Amino acid sequence: MAKDIEFLKAKGDAVENLKAIQINLSRCIDEGMIDSDDTYYNELLVLIDEASLSKNWPELMEVVSKAKILEIDVAAWLSGHGQTSISLPWPRPPKQG
C-alpha cells in the first residue's frame, strides 16, 4: 500500500513538473518568443498524458527520462532568448531491497 502511495505521489510530481515547464514556455511564447511548429509545447502535452496514464514505475521513469531531456532543451531555448529557468526535482523509483 505504501508503494502505491509513493508511486501516485511520484506520478503527481512528474505531472506537476511538466505543467510548470508548460506554463513557463507558454508565458514566453505569449511574450513573442517562437517555438517553431509548437514542438516543445506539443511534446509537453504528450508527456503530461503519458505521465498521467503511467501504471507502474518503469512506465513513469521512461516519461521522466524524456521529460528531463525536454527540460534541458527548453532551458537552452529560453537561454537563447535571454530567459532563465531552474532545475526541477524529478521523482526517483524507490530503492529495492
A tleap script that builds the chain and sets N, CA, C and O, in Angstrom:
source leaprc.protein.ff14SB
mol = sequence {
  NMET ALA LYS ASP ILE GLU PHE LEU LYS ALA
  LYS GLY ASP ALA VAL GLU ASN LEU LYS ALA
  ILE GLN ILE ASN LEU SER ARG CYS ILE ASP
  GLU GLY MET ILE ASP SER ASP ASP THR TYR
  TYR ASN GLU LEU LEU VAL LEU ILE ASP GLU
  ALA SER LEU SER LYS ASN TRP PRO GLU LEU
  MET GLU VAL VAL SER LYS ALA LYS ILE LEU
  GLU ILE ASP VAL ALA ALA TRP LEU SER GLY
  HIE GLY GLN THR SER ILE SER LEU PRO TRP
  PRO ARG PRO PRO LYS GLN CGLY
}
set mol.1.N position { 0.822 -1.191 0.000 }
set mol.1.CA position { 0.000 0.000 0.000 }
set mol.1.C position { 0.863 1.252 0.000 }
set mol.1.O position { 0.569 2.200 -0.728 }
set mol.2.N position { 1.929 1.275 0.806 }
set mol.2.CA position { 2.810 2.443 0.857 }
set mol.2.C position { 3.486 2.668 -0.492 }
set mol.2.O position { 3.721 3.808 -0.895 }
set mol.3.N position { 3.802 1.560 -1.195 }
set mol.3.CA position { 4.417 1.682 -2.510 }
set mol.3.C position { 3.452 2.326 -3.493 }
set mol.3.O position { 3.873 3.110 -4.344 }
set mol.4.N position { 2.154 2.005 -3.390 }
set mol.4.CA position { 1.151 2.618 -4.257 }
set mol.4.C position { 1.069 4.119 -4.002 }
set mol.4.O position { 0.986 4.910 -4.941 }
set mol.5.N position { 1.092 4.505 -2.739 }
set mol.5.CA position { 1.027 5.921 -2.383 }
set mol.5.C position { 2.273 6.642 -2.890 }
set mol.5.O position { 2.188 7.752 -3.415 }
set mol.6.N position { 3.426 6.005 -2.730 }
set mol.6.CA position { 4.685 6.593 -3.197 }
set mol.6.C position { 4.662 6.760 -4.716 }
set mol.6.O position { 5.122 7.778 -5.231 }
set mol.7.N position { 4.135 5.776 -5.430 }
set mol.7.CA position { 4.046 5.858 -6.887 }
set mol.7.C position { 3.101 6.982 -7.302 }
set mol.7.O position { 3.428 7.770 -8.189 }
set mol.8.N position { 1.946 7.061 -6.673 }
set mol.8.CA position { 0.973 8.106 -7.013 }
set mol.8.C position { 1.539 9.502 -6.758 }
set mol.8.O position { 1.296 10.427 -7.533 }
set mol.9.N position { 2.295 9.649 -5.668 }
set mol.9.CA position { 2.917 10.937 -5.376 }
set mol.9.C position { 3.955 11.265 -6.446 }
set mol.9.O position { 4.010 12.395 -6.931 }
set mol.10.N position { 4.771 10.292 -6.812 }
set mol.10.CA position { 5.795 10.500 -7.837 }
set mol.10.C position { 5.145 10.856 -9.172 }
set mol.10.O position { 5.619 11.741 -9.884 }
set mol.11.N position { 4.073 10.171 -9.499 }
set mol.11.CA position { 3.361 10.453 -10.740 }
set mol.11.C position { 2.815 11.876 -10.722 }
set mol.11.O position { 2.926 12.596 -11.714 }
set mol.12.N position { 2.228 12.284 -9.603 }
set mol.12.CA position { 1.724 13.648 -9.460 }
set mol.12.C position { 2.834 14.679 -9.553 }
set mol.12.O position { 2.656 15.733 -10.164 }
set mol.13.N position { 3.985 14.381 -8.949 }
set mol.13.CA position { 5.134 15.293 -9.013 }
set mol.13.C position { 5.634 15.451 -10.449 }
set mol.13.O position { 5.972 16.556 -10.873 }
set mol.14.N position { 5.681 14.352 -11.190 }
set mol.14.CA position { 6.138 14.405 -12.578 }
set mol.14.C position { 5.188 15.261 -13.417 }
set mol.14.O position { 5.631 16.094 -14.208 }
set mol.15.N position { 3.892 15.055 -13.244 }
set mol.15.CA position { 2.905 15.842 -13.987 }
set mol.15.C position { 3.015 17.317 -13.598 }
set mol.15.O position { 2.950 18.196 -14.458 }
set mol.16.N position { 3.180 17.581 -12.316 }
set mol.16.CA position { 3.323 18.961 -11.837 }
set mol.16.C position { 4.551 19.630 -12.460 }
set mol.16.O position { 4.471 20.783 -12.884 }
set mol.17.N position { 5.674 18.932 -12.520 }
set mol.17.CA position { 6.882 19.480 -13.143 }
set mol.17.C position { 6.661 19.785 -14.622 }
set mol.17.O position { 7.056 20.843 -15.113 }
set mol.18.N position { 6.030 18.853 -15.323 }
set mol.18.CA position { 5.757 19.071 -16.740 }
set mol.18.C position { 4.841 20.271 -16.949 }
set mol.18.O position { 5.037 21.047 -17.884 }
set mol.19.N position { 3.853 20.425 -16.093 }
set mol.19.CA position { 2.951 21.579 -16.203 }
set mol.19.C position { 3.681 22.873 -15.881 }
set mol.19.O position { 3.372 23.914 -16.462 }
set mol.20.N position { 4.646 22.829 -14.964 }
set mol.20.CA position { 5.451 24.023 -14.655 }
set mol.20.C position { 6.265 24.435 -15.880 }
set mol.20.O position { 6.360 25.623 -16.190 }
set mol.21.N position { 6.849 23.466 -16.574 }
set mol.21.CA position { 7.588 23.764 -17.800 }
set mol.21.C position { 6.633 24.346 -18.841 }
set mol.21.O position { 6.966 25.307 -19.535 }
set mol.22.N position { 5.449 23.755 -18.941 }
set mol.22.CA position { 4.454 24.207 -19.902 }
set mol.22.C position { 4.030 25.655 -19.623 }
set mol.22.O position { 3.905 26.452 -20.553 }
set mol.23.N position { 3.814 25.990 -18.371 }
set mol.23.CA position { 3.414 27.350 -18.009 }
set mol.23.C position { 4.515 28.342 -18.357 }
set mol.23.O position { 4.247 29.403 -18.921 }
set mol.24.N position { 5.757 27.997 -18.020 }
set mol.24.CA position { 6.887 28.866 -18.324 }
set mol.24.C position { 7.034 29.047 -19.837 }
set mol.24.O position { 7.251 30.160 -20.316 }
set mol.25.N position { 6.917 27.967 -20.569 }
set mol.25.CA position { 7.016 28.018 -22.018 }
set mol.25.C position { 5.885 28.870 -22.603 }
set mol.25.O position { 6.127 29.699 -23.479 }
set mol.26.N position { 4.668 28.672 -22.131 }
set mol.26.CA position { 3.518 29.441 -22.622 }
set mol.26.C position { 3.696 30.932 -22.366 }
set mol.26.O position { 3.376 31.762 -23.217 }
set mol.27.N position { 4.210 31.262 -21.184 }
set mol.27.CA position { 4.424 32.667 -20.833 }
set mol.27.C position { 5.414 33.295 -21.813 }
set mol.27.O position { 5.201 34.409 -22.290 }
set mol.28.N position { 6.477 32.589 -22.103 }
set mol.28.CA position { 7.495 33.112 -23.010 }
set mol.28.C position { 6.967 33.231 -24.439 }
set mol.28.O position { 7.275 34.196 -25.138 }
set mol.29.N position { 6.183 32.262 -24.868 }
set mol.29.CA position { 5.596 32.321 -26.206 }
set mol.29.C position { 4.635 33.507 -26.283 }
set mol.29.O position { 4.593 34.212 -27.292 }
set mol.30.N position { 3.866 33.724 -25.217 }
set mol.30.CA position { 2.949 34.870 -25.177 }
set mol.30.C position { 3.701 36.195 -25.264 }
set mol.30.O position { 3.160 37.191 -25.744 }
set mol.31.N position { 4.946 36.203 -24.800 }
set mol.31.CA position { 5.778 37.408 -24.854 }
set mol.31.C position { 6.466 37.569 -26.210 }
set mol.31.O position { 7.233 38.512 -26.403 }
set mol.32.N position { 6.199 36.660 -27.149 }
set mol.32.CA position { 6.705 36.814 -28.503 }
set mol.32.C position { 7.810 35.869 -28.920 }
set mol.32.O position { 8.266 35.932 -30.061 }
set mol.33.N position { 8.252 35.000 -28.039 }
set mol.33.CA position { 9.271 34.034 -28.431 }
set mol.33.C position { 8.610 32.935 -29.255 }
set mol.33.O position { 7.472 32.549 -28.989 }
set mol.34.N position { 9.310 32.447 -30.231 }
set mol.34.CA position { 8.705 31.493 -31.160 }
set mol.34.C position { 9.206 30.079 -30.898 }
set mol.34.O position { 10.408 29.815 -30.918 }
set mol.35.N position { 8.257 29.176 -30.653 }
set mol.35.CA position { 8.516 27.735 -30.545 }
set mol.35.C position { 8.108 27.158 -31.895 }
set mol.35.O position { 6.940 26.833 -32.109 }
set mol.36.N position { 9.094 27.030 -32.826 }
set mol.36.CA position { 8.747 26.625 -34.181 }
set mol.36.C position { 7.907 25.366 -34.196 }
set mol.36.O position { 8.250 24.345 -33.600 }
set mol.37.N position { 6.813 25.477 -34.890 }
set mol.37.CA position { 5.859 24.379 -35.051 }
set mol.37.C position { 5.312 23.876 -33.713 }
set mol.37.O position { 4.803 22.758 -33.634 }
set mol.38.N position { 5.413 24.689 -32.670 }
set mol.38.CA position { 4.938 24.304 -31.335 }
set mol.38.C position { 5.553 22.990 -30.873 }
set mol.38.O position { 4.911 22.221 -30.158 }
set mol.39.N position { 6.780 22.730 -31.272 }
set mol.39.CA position { 7.450 21.463 -30.995 }
set mol.39.C position { 7.512 21.154 -29.506 }
set mol.39.O position { 7.072 20.089 -29.073 }
set mol.40.N position { 8.059 22.086 -28.717 }
set mol.40.CA position { 8.204 21.844 -27.280 }
set mol.40.C position { 6.840 21.721 -26.617 }
set mol.40.O position { 6.619 20.844 -25.783 }
set mol.41.N position { 5.930 22.610 -26.996 }
set mol.41.CA position { 4.608 22.606 -26.380 }
set mol.41.C position { 3.895 21.278 -26.637 }
set mol.41.O position { 3.324 20.688 -25.720 }
set mol.42.N position { 3.932 20.815 -27.877 }
set mol.42.CA position { 3.265 19.558 -28.217 }
set mol.42.C position { 3.906 18.369 -27.500 }
set mol.42.O position { 3.212 17.462 -27.039 }
set mol.43.N position { 5.243 18.384 -27.411 }
set mol.43.CA position { 5.921 17.296 -26.705 }
set mol.43.C position { 5.535 17.287 -25.226 }
set mol.43.O position { 5.374 16.225 -24.623 }
set mol.44.N position { 5.387 18.488 -24.647 }
set mol.44.CA position { 4.947 18.569 -23.247 }
set mol.44.C position { 3.568 17.960 -23.064 }
set mol.44.O position { 3.331 17.228 -22.103 }
set mol.45.N position { 2.657 18.259 -23.986 }
set mol.45.CA position { 1.303 17.699 -23.881 }
set mol.45.C position { 1.334 16.177 -23.913 }
set mol.45.O position { 0.632 15.520 -23.144 }
set mol.46.N position { 2.144 15.618 -24.801 }
set mol.46.CA position { 2.263 14.157 -24.904 }
set mol.46.C position { 2.822 13.583 -23.604 }
set mol.46.O position { 2.306 12.591 -23.091 }
set mol.47.N position { 3.884 14.208 -23.065 }
set mol.47.CA position { 4.496 13.698 -21.837 }
set mol.47.C position { 3.557 13.825 -20.642 }
set mol.47.O position { 3.548 12.952 -19.774 }
set mol.48.N position { 2.773 14.886 -20.582 }
set mol.48.CA position { 1.790 15.026 -19.493 }
set mol.48.C position { 0.793 13.881 -19.556 }
set mol.48.O position { 0.461 13.281 -18.534 }
set mol.49.N position { 0.313 13.579 -20.763 }
set mol.49.CA position { -0.627 12.453 -20.929 }
set mol.49.C position { 0.029 11.136 -20.544 }
set mol.49.O position { -0.567 10.328 -19.832 }
set mol.50.N position { 1.266 10.915 -21.014 }
set mol.50.CA position { 1.956 9.662 -20.710 }
set mol.50.C position { 2.195 9.511 -19.212 }
set mol.50.O position { 2.023 8.423 -18.661 }
set mol.51.N position { 2.587 10.591 -18.557 }
set mol.51.CA position { 2.811 10.532 -17.103 }
set mol.51.C position { 1.505 10.250 -16.375 }
set mol.51.O position { 1.464 9.436 -15.453 }
set mol.52.N position { 0.450 10.917 -16.788 }
set mol.52.CA position { -0.855 10.729 -16.144 }
set mol.52.C position { -1.372 9.300 -16.301 }
set mol.52.O position { -2.036 8.767 -15.412 }
set mol.53.N position { -1.061 8.696 -17.433 }
set mol.53.CA position { -1.560 7.347 -17.727 }
set mol.53.C position { -0.615 6.234 -17.290 }
set mol.53.O position { -0.959 5.057 -17.397 }
set mol.54.N position { 0.572 6.590 -16.800 }
set mol.54.CA position { 1.525 5.548 -16.400 }
set mol.54.C position { 0.940 4.701 -15.273 }
set mol.54.O position { 0.276 5.207 -14.368 }
set mol.55.N position { 1.209 3.390 -15.355 }
set mol.55.CA position { 0.608 2.448 -14.406 }
set mol.55.C position { 1.628 1.819 -13.466 }
set mol.55.O position { 1.264 1.138 -12.508 }
set mol.56.N position { 2.917 2.053 -13.746 }
set mol.56.CA position { 3.948 1.441 -12.911 }
set mol.56.C position { 5.225 2.278 -12.989 }
set mol.56.O position { 5.332 3.216 -13.779 }
set mol.57.N position { 6.186 1.909 -12.144 }
set mol.57.CA position { 7.441 2.657 -12.076 }
set mol.57.C position { 8.193 2.675 -13.395 }
set mol.57.O position { 8.657 3.743 -13.795 }
set mol.58.N position { 8.343 1.551 -14.099 }
set mol.58.CA position { 9.086 1.608 -15.367 }
set mol.58.C position { 8.469 2.573 -16.384 }
set mol.58.O position { 9.190 3.306 -17.063 }
set mol.59.N position { 7.154 2.573 -16.487 }
set mol.59.CA position { 6.488 3.497 -17.407 }
set mol.59.C position { 6.729 4.947 -16.982 }
set mol.59.O position { 7.029 5.804 -17.813 }
set mol.60.N position { 6.596 5.208 -15.691 }
set mol.60.CA position { 6.787 6.564 -15.193 }
set mol.60.C position { 8.237 7.009 -15.384 }
set mol.60.O position { 8.486 8.151 -15.772 }
set mol.61.N position { 9.180 6.133 -15.119 }
set mol.61.CA position { 10.592 6.501 -15.257 }
set mol.61.C position { 10.976 6.751 -16.719 }
set mol.61.O position { 11.868 7.552 -16.997 }
set mol.62.N position { 10.315 6.076 -17.640 }
set mol.62.CA position { 10.544 6.341 -19.062 }
set mol.62.C position { 10.094 7.767 -19.407 }
set mol.62.O position { 10.776 8.484 -20.139 }
set mol.63.N position { 8.939 8.164 -18.871 }
set mol.63.CA position { 8.434 9.525 -19.090 }
set mol.63.C position { 9.374 10.537 -18.434 }
set mol.63.O position { 9.697 11.562 -19.035 }
set mol.64.N position { 9.807 10.258 -17.220 }
set mol.64.CA position { 10.703 11.173 -16.506 }
set mol.64.C position { 12.005 11.345 -17.281 }
set mol.64.O position { 12.532 12.455 -17.360 }
set mol.65.N position { 12.522 10.278 -17.845 }
set mol.65.CA position { 13.742 10.353 -18.639 }
set mol.65.C position { 13.558 11.301 -19.828 }
set mol.65.O position { 14.407 12.154 -20.085 }
set mol.66.N position { 12.456 11.146 -20.542 }
set mol.66.CA position { 12.159 12.025 -21.674 }
set mol.66.C position { 11.936 13.464 -21.188 }
set mol.66.O position { 12.354 14.419 -21.842 }
set mol.67.N position { 11.282 13.603 -20.049 }
set mol.67.CA position { 10.982 14.930 -19.510 }
set mol.67.C position { 12.251 15.681 -19.128 }
set mol.67.O position { 12.347 16.890 -19.337 }
set mol.68.N position { 13.217 14.973 -18.574 }
set mol.68.CA position { 14.492 15.608 -18.204 }
set mol.68.C position { 15.199 16.155 -19.445 }
set mol.68.O position { 15.752 17.255 -19.414 }
set mol.69.N position { 15.181 15.403 -20.513 }
set mol.69.CA position { 15.796 15.851 -21.762 }
set mol.69.C position { 15.057 17.076 -22.291 }
set mol.69.O position { 15.680 18.050 -22.713 }
set mol.70.N position { 13.730 17.022 -22.265 }
set mol.70.CA position { 12.929 18.153 -22.729 }
set mol.70.C position { 13.168 19.380 -21.855 }
set mol.70.O position { 13.232 20.500 -22.361 }
set mol.71.N position { 13.298 19.174 -20.553 }
set mol.71.CA position { 13.570 20.285 -19.639 }
set mol.71.C position { 14.879 20.979 -20.035 }
set mol.71.O position { 14.948 22.208 -20.046 }
set mol.72.N position { 15.896 20.212 -20.352 }
set mol.72.CA position { 17.186 20.774 -20.765 }
set mol.72.C position { 17.042 21.508 -22.101 }
set mol.72.O position { 17.590 22.597 -22.273 }
set mol.73.N position { 16.314 20.919 -23.038 }
set mol.73.CA position { 16.103 21.561 -24.342 }
set mol.73.C position { 15.357 22.892 -24.188 }
set mol.73.O position { 15.729 23.890 -24.806 }
set mol.74.N position { 14.317 22.902 -23.374 }
set mol.74.CA position { 13.540 24.132 -23.155 }
set mol.74.C position { 14.407 25.167 -22.443 }
set mol.74.O position { 14.359 26.349 -22.786 }
set mol.75.N position { 15.190 24.748 -21.469 }
set mol.75.CA position { 16.077 25.672 -20.757 }
set mol.75.C position { 17.076 26.307 -21.728 }
set mol.75.O position { 17.355 27.503 -21.637 }
set mol.76.N position { 17.608 25.518 -22.649 }
set mol.76.CA position { 18.547 26.046 -23.649 }
set mol.76.C position { 17.835 27.025 -24.579 }
set mol.76.O position { 18.392 28.065 -24.931 }
set mol.77.N position { 16.624 26.700 -24.971 }
set mol.77.CA position { 15.825 27.577 -25.829 }
set mol.77.C position { 15.544 28.888 -25.114 }
set mol.77.O position { 15.674 29.964 -25.699 }
set mol.78.N position { 15.158 28.795 -23.843 }
set mol.78.CA position { 14.896 30.003 -23.064 }
set mol.78.C position { 16.166 30.836 -22.911 }
set mol.78.O position { 16.127 32.062 -23.015 }
set mol.79.N position { 17.272 30.177 -22.666 }
set mol.79.CA position { 18.551 30.855 -22.507 }
set mol.79.C position { 18.911 31.625 -23.778 }
set mol.79.O position { 19.445 32.732 -23.711 }
set mol.80.N position { 18.621 31.045 -24.909 }
set mol.80.CA position { 18.864 31.704 -26.189 }
set mol.80.C position { 18.030 32.959 -26.370 }
set mol.80.O position { 18.350 33.814 -27.195 }
set mol.81.N position { 16.956 33.066 -25.592 }
set mol.81.CA position { 16.090 34.243 -25.634 }
set mol.81.C position { 16.287 35.130 -24.399 }
set mol.81.O position { 15.478 36.016 -24.123 }
set mol.82.N position { 17.367 34.879 -23.666 }
set mol.82.CA position { 17.677 35.726 -22.513 }
set mol.82.C position { 16.893 35.414 -21.262 }
set mol.82.O position { 16.860 36.231 -20.341 }
set mol.83.N position { 16.257 34.253 -21.199 }
set mol.83.CA position { 15.470 33.850 -20.041 }
set mol.83.C position { 16.223 32.773 -19.261 }
set mol.83.O position { 17.078 32.072 -19.802 }
set mol.84.N position { 15.888 32.662 -17.997 }
set mol.84.CA position { 16.494 31.613 -17.180 }
set mol.84.C position { 15.410 30.677 -16.666 }
set mol.84.O position { 14.225 31.009 -16.665 }
set mol.85.N position { 15.839 29.521 -16.237 }
set mol.85.CA position { 14.914 28.554 -15.637 }
set mol.85.C position { 15.654 27.849 -14.517 }
set mol.85.O position { 16.878 27.926 -14.415 }
set mol.86.N position { 14.896 27.166 -13.685 }
set mol.86.CA position { 15.512 26.412 -12.600 }
set mol.86.C position { 15.359 24.924 -12.872 }
set mol.86.O position { 14.422 24.497 -13.546 }
set mol.87.N position { 16.270 24.155 -12.349 }
set mol.87.CA position { 16.208 22.709 -12.500 }
set mol.87.C position { 15.130 22.158 -11.565 }
set mol.87.O position { 15.053 22.541 -10.398 }
set mol.88.N position { 14.319 21.275 -12.079 }
set mol.88.CA position { 13.218 20.707 -11.296 }
set mol.88.C position { 13.632 19.393 -10.634 }
set mol.88.O position { 14.432 18.637 -11.186 }
set mol.89.N position { 13.082 19.129 -9.444 }
set mol.89.CA position { 13.373 17.843 -8.772 }
set mol.89.C position { 12.459 16.739 -9.318 }
set mol.89.O position { 11.255 16.743 -9.062 }
set mol.90.N position { 13.021 15.822 -10.049 }
set mol.90.CA position { 12.233 14.744 -10.657 }
set mol.90.C position { 12.163 13.544 -9.718 }
set mol.90.O position { 13.116 13.262 -8.992 }
set mol.91.N position { 11.027 12.835 -9.735 }
set mol.91.CA position { 10.882 11.652 -8.874 }
set mol.91.C position { 11.849 10.540 -9.272 }
set mol.91.O position { 12.267 10.431 -10.425 }
set mol.92.N position { 12.187 9.728 -8.288 }
set mol.92.CA position { 13.030 8.550 -8.498 }
set mol.92.C position { 12.288 7.337 -7.967 }
set mol.92.O position { 11.501 7.442 -7.026 }
set mol.93.N position { 12.540 6.190 -8.571 }
set mol.93.CA position { 11.873 4.976 -8.071 }
set mol.93.C position { 12.402 4.613 -6.692 }
set mol.93.O position { 13.525 4.973 -6.341 }
set mol.94.N position { 11.606 3.908 -5.917 }
set mol.94.CA position { 12.077 3.504 -4.586 }
set mol.94.C position { 13.239 2.524 -4.691 }
set mol.94.O position { 13.348 1.773 -5.660 }
set mol.95.N position { 14.079 2.540 -3.709 }
set mol.95.CA position { 15.219 1.596 -3.689 }
set mol.95.C position { 14.702 0.198 -3.438 }
set mol.95.O position { 13.803 -0.018 -2.624 }
set mol.96.N position { 15.281 -0.739 -4.145 }
set mol.96.CA position { 14.904 -2.138 -3.988 }
set mol.96.C position { 15.646 -2.745 -2.795 }
set mol.96.O position { 16.818 -2.455 -2.558 }
set mol.97.N position { 14.945 -3.579 -2.066 }
set mol.97.CA position { 15.643 -4.287 -1.005 }
set mol.97.C position { 15.058 -4.161 0.327 }
set mol.97.O position { 15.582 -4.726 1.286 }
savepdb mol mol.pdb
quit
